Amino acid sequence: MGHLLMIESWVGAMSTLLPRAIGEAGHRFTFLTRDLHHYLRSAPAGGPHPLLSAENVLTAETNDLDALLPRVERLHEVFGFDGVLSSCDYYLGTVARVAEHLGLPGAGSAAVERAYRKDLAREAMRAAGLPGPAFAVTEGWAATASAAASLGYPLVVKPVDLCAGMYVRRVVDEAELKEAFLALEGFPVNARQQPRLSAVLLEEVLTGQEVSVETVTYRGETHVVGVTDKSVVGDPWFVENGHMFPADLDPDLRRAAEDMAVAALRAVGLDHGVAHTELKLTPDGPRVVEINPRPAGNRITELVRRVSGVDLPMAFAELALGNRPALDPVDTGARSAAISFLLPPGEGVVERVHGVDALAVDPDVVEWQVKGAGTRAGAATSNNTYLGHVMVVDRRGAGARAHAERLVGGLRVEYASEAER
């Protein structure tokens, strides 16, 4: 039985899925955070937060690496950690540095940073000769406007160090670029109170179906678990409103996507860990959108587990301990699994979500959730704005996505102002 040090976590799905996987694998963990209330505020109804199943819950300033390293060294002397991990993108680099400092398993910190920093990943893939969009990394308005004019519109504007699609948008002219640039400039600190990088990534727009390749790399050997399809809506924003595993693709196209994802991981030097690599299947072939050196979010890992039996959060934990994870698929009885998200129809305060009775009686629905009355909904500009989701399985074929979309299409959000009228 291994003892893992978990440094921070997402407050969404992975804050439940990762503690569950660690426990089911027979391991234990200590949770270290700078702000426990950040998690307590989002505890699920009817019970304590799953992160509180930790053997120890400790506090430290996790945003100050220089102070954190000697603190975890002292903790390691007491508790004897066998591995360190985090599901939160903003602490992946911290975890890699801690693992190096303590001599624990993990990918090198430089490779982890190259993977999760969108600008460094682009530069590494270009240096490796991988085909990709034309791009520029800039700082300041004058340099950004000049680079955009050279690249040509339309363009995708991205922060280099945010996630969930935050502040990623398509722009068609300099006026929209200025709007996007100022919005980024006005968000100098992320949700974990870490100062953001001022760099802006401009990219040529990629067209085609979007997919993600789920991989596990153990000691330099990458195993492809499968390919997930993705639905993206909300132009000029890029909001993911659904996924299905496995993607219903032509076998040659699937292999091409898998090969490109593996090549991208090789380009950034990620030789150990779980990765979720997003790609566009363009007319010229698969092109990488971004690399995420951690298990997929949006409950994609649950889709994978329900179809193949492969538990990616558990694999993530085993890799942090230096163990080879179990990746052999089993027959679960499901041929496809899909999730569809309920997006807010606009801004307002939720009074009620209509149509949920149909979800409770559908035999193919394996999970559903909607936000309760009083939830304040914002515009659907990122993956942080969901008001609920429905997950279904198809035991016959690739029909899970269509079924999930039909069910979410039957839901209607009523805002408080409508109820008053």
N, C-alpha and C positions, 0 to 999 in steps of 0.2 A: 504494500500500500504506500503510495507516494503522498508527499505533503507539498502542495502547490501554494505559492504566494500569488494572489490575484491583486494586481494594482489597478484600481478603478474598473469600471464596467459601463457598458451602455445601460440605460434604464429600460429599454424595450425588451424585445424577445430574448436576446442573448443573455440578459440578466437573469432569466429563468432557465433557459436551455443549457447554459454552461454549468451552473451549479448542479442541475439535475444530472448532467452527463458525468461530472466529476464523481458524484456520489454513486451513481450506478456502476461506474468503473471500479469502485472500491477504494477511491482515493479521498483525500480530505484537503481542505484549503483554508488559508488565512486570508481575510479580505482587508486591504489597506486602502484608505481613502482620505482625501483632504476635507471632505464634507459629507458626512453620513446622511444629513437631512436631504441632500440631493436625491438620494435613493428612497428614503422613507416617504417623501412626498409623493412618490409614484408607486407605492406598494399596491399590489393587487387587492381587490376587495375580498374580504373573508379570511384573511390570514396575513402573517408577517411577510416581509419581502424575502424572496428566496436567497438573497445574498446573506441574510442573517443566519442561514444554515451553516455559515463558516464556523470553523472551530474557534477562531479568534477574529474579532473585528477591531481593527486598530486605526488610528488616525496619524497622519503625517502630511507635510506639505509636499504633495506629489508633483507640484509644478516647479519645484526647485531641485533640479537634478543634483547639484553640488551638495546640497544638504541631505538629499534623499539617500545617496549612495552610502555614506557612513551609517545612516540610520538603519537601512536594510542589512548592512553588514552585521550590526549588533543584533538585530532580530534573527538573522541567520545563525548566529552563534547560540542563540537560545532555542530556536524552533527547529533548526536543521532542515531547511527547505530543499526539495528535490527538483524544483522547477519554478518558473515564474511566467505569468501570462496576463493578458488583458484582452477583452473583446472590443475595447474602445479605441478607435483610430487615433485619438489624440494622445494616447499613452503607449502606442506600439513601439515608438522609438525609445521611450523611457524603459520599457520592459527589456528591449534588446540590450540596452546599456547596463541594466541591472544584472541580466543574465551573464554578460561578459565579466562584470565586476566580481560576481560571486562564483564564476566558473561553472555555470549551469548550462544545460542544453539550449540551443536556439540558433537562429540564423544570425549572421553578423549584423551589427547595428548599422553599418554603412549600407548594406543591401536592403535592410528593412526601410531605412529612410528613402533610398532610391525608389522603392516600390510604392510607398504611400504618398510621397510628394509627387504631385502630378507633373511638375516641370522636370524634376530629375528623372522620372520614369521616361518621359518623352525623349529627353536627351540621351539616355542610355539605350533606348530602342533604336534611335537614329544612328548612334555610334556603332550598334551591332548590325546595321544594314537592314533592319526590318522596315517594310513599307508602312507608311502611316500618313496622317494628314500633314500638310504644311502647317507650321506653327511658329510662334515667337513668344519669348518670355520678356516682359517689360516691367519697368518701374516708372511711375510718374505719368501724368497725362500726355505731355508732349511726345514722349517715346512711344506710348501706347497708340496714340492717334497716328503717328508716323508709320509704325509697324503694321497697323490695320490697313492703311492706305496701300502699303506695299503688298500685303497678302491679298487684298481684295475682299469685298463683301459678297455674300453674307459670311459671318464668322460666329464661332462659339466663344464666349467669354467665360473663363473659369478662374476661381481662386485656386491657388496651388495647394492649400492646406485645410480645406473644408470637406464635408462629406454630405451624404443624403441629397445631393443635387442642390445644396444651398448656393444661391447666387450664380448658378450656372444658367446662362441664357443665350439665345440666338439673337444676333443684332444684324440689321440690314444696312445701316448707314452710320455716319459719325455721330448723329444726334442720339441714336439708341446706344451707341458705344459709350458716349459721355454719361448717359443715364446709368448704365451698368457699372461703369468705372466709379462714379460717385457713390453708388450704393455699396460697393465693396469698400471704398475708402471710409464710409460711415459705419463700418462694422469691424473695428480694429481689434476686438477681443472676442474669442470664441465662447461657446457655452460653458466651457470649463475654466473661464477666466485666464486663458493663456493669450498673450499677445500674438496677433496674426502676422504672417509675412506680408509685405506690401507688394510682392510680385504678382503680376497678372499673366495668365496664360491665354493667348489667342490661338484658335485653331480653325483650320478649314472645316467646313461642315461635312460630316460623313452621313451618307444616306444608306438606307437598307434596314433590314430587320435587326433588332438588337438581341443578343444572347449573352449568357455568361457561362464560363467554363469553370467548373468546381474541381480543384486539384488538391492532392496531398503530396508533399515532397518530403522524403525521408532520406537524409544523408546524400543529397544530390540526385536522387532518383525520383522523378515525378510520375505520379499515378493519376490519370484522369478519371474522376468519379462519374462525370457526365456533363451534359450541356443543358442549361435551363433557358427557356425562351422568356423574353421580357416585352412588356407592352409599355410604351412611353407616350404620354399625352401632354397637352397643356402649352403648346407653342405660344410664346417663345421660350417657355420653360421646359424642363425635361423631367417630368414627374412620372415615376413608375407606378402604374395602376394595376399590374398583374404579372404573374409568372406561372409557367408550367414546367414540370419536370417529368420525363425528359422532353426536350424540345423535339417537335415533330419535323425533322429535317431529313433531306436527302443524305444518305450515308457519306458520300464524298464531301459534301459541304460540311457535315459534322466533323469529319476527320480534319478538314482544313482549318476549321475553327479551333479544334483541340491542338493541332500542331502550332498554330500561331500563339495560342496562350502559353504553351510550354516554352516556345522560343522567347516570349516576352519575359517569363520568369528567369530564364537563363540570362537574358540581356541585363537584367537588374541585379543578378547574382543571388537570387533568393533560393537557397539550397536546402531549406528545412522549414516546414510549416504548411498550414492550410492556406489556400489562396482562392480568391473569387475574382476572376479576370473578365471584364466586360468588353464585348466586341460588337462592331457593326458588320453585318454581312453585306458589304458594298458590291456593286457590279464588278469591281476589280479584285474582289476577294476579301477575306476577313481582315479587319483593321481594329487594333486595340483602342478602346475608349479609355480605360483606366485599369490599373492593377490594385487589388486590395489584399494585403498580406494577412488575412484573417478569414474566418468563416463568413459566408454570405449573411447579410441581414434580411429583413423583410420576410422572415420565416422560411426562406428558401431551403435552409438545412432540414426543416421538417418535411418539405416536399420530397427531398432526396431520401430521407429516412423512411417515409411512408411507402415509397415505391421500391427502393433497393435494400432497405435495412441498414445502409451505411450511415453511421452516426458521426457527422462531421464535427460537432462540438466535442464529442468524446475523442475523436482523432486529434483534435487541437490540444486537448489536455494530455493525451499520451505523448504527443510530440514534444510538449513542453517538459515532459519527464525524460525525454530521450528514448522513448519506447517506439517500436514499430507498431502502428495502429492496425486494427482489423479492418480490412477494406473489401473483403469478399462479399458480393451481393447475395441476398437470399430472396426467395419468392415470398413476397408479402401479400400476394393476392391482388395488389393494385398495379395497373398498367400505366397510369398517369395520375399525377396530383397537381392541383393548381390552387392559387390564391388570387383573389380579386379584392381590390381595396375600394372602400367608399370614400370618395373625394367630396369636400365641401362644395355645395353649389354656389357659394358666395360667402361673404363675411356675415357673422351673426352669432347669436347664442342659441345653442341647441335646446329645443323644448322636448322633442321626441323624434325617434327614428321609426317610421312606419314600415311594416312588411316583415318584421323579424319572426312572426309566427311560422312562416313558411320554412324558415331555416331550421327550426327546432324539430320539424317532422320529416325532413328530407333525409333518407337513409344514406345518401352519399356525402352529406355534410359531416365533416369530422371535427370542425372547429369554426366558431364564429364569435364575433365580438363587435359591439358598437359602443360609441361614447354615450355617456348618460346626460340627462338634463343638466343644463348649466354650463356645459362645455363651450368655451368660446372658440369659434372656428375662424380661421383666417383664409386668405386667398390661397388657392392650390398652386403654390409656386415651388414646392419641394416635397420630398418624401416625409417631411415632418408634419404634414397637415392632415393625415388620414383621420377619418371619423369612424373607421371600423374596417373589418375584413371578413371574408368568407373563404374557407378552405374546403375543397371537395376532392374525392378520389374517384377515378373511373376504373372499374375492375375489368373492363372489356377492351379498352383501347385508349386513344389519344383525345378523348372528349372532355377531359376535366376542365380545361380552360373555358370552353364554351358554356359549360354548365355553371361554373363559378360566376362568369360574367352575367349570365341570365339572372342569377339570384341577386347579385348586387344591383342589377338594373331594376329589380323589383322593390328596392328600398327607396324610401323618400325621407329626406331630412326636413323636419319642420322647425323653423326658428321661432324664438319667443315672440318676436314682433308679429309673426303670422298668427300665433295663438291669440294674441291680444286683439288683433283685428277680427 
